[in-house]
Amino acid sequence: MAYVISDSCVSCGACAGECPVGAISEGDGKYQIDADACVDCGTCAETCPTGAISQ
């Protein structure tokens, strides 16, 4: 199951820079994860300063 970004995302971009497969992009008001590209590594969740990313 791919990671998801909740509405508590503050659009800081920390996760996007750390994703090893480039599955995270800026969406409308928050970042979003491409579920087809996500490899479930969890790097984004560990990097998120607000805890907005979960599986």
Number of C-alpha atoms within 10 A of each C-alpha: 9 15 20 19 20 14 12 11 18 14 16 13 16 14 24 22 12 16 20 13 11 14 17 23 16 13 10 8 10 16 22 21 22 14 14 9 12 19 15 13 13 15 15 26 22 13 17 20 14 11 14 15 24 14 10
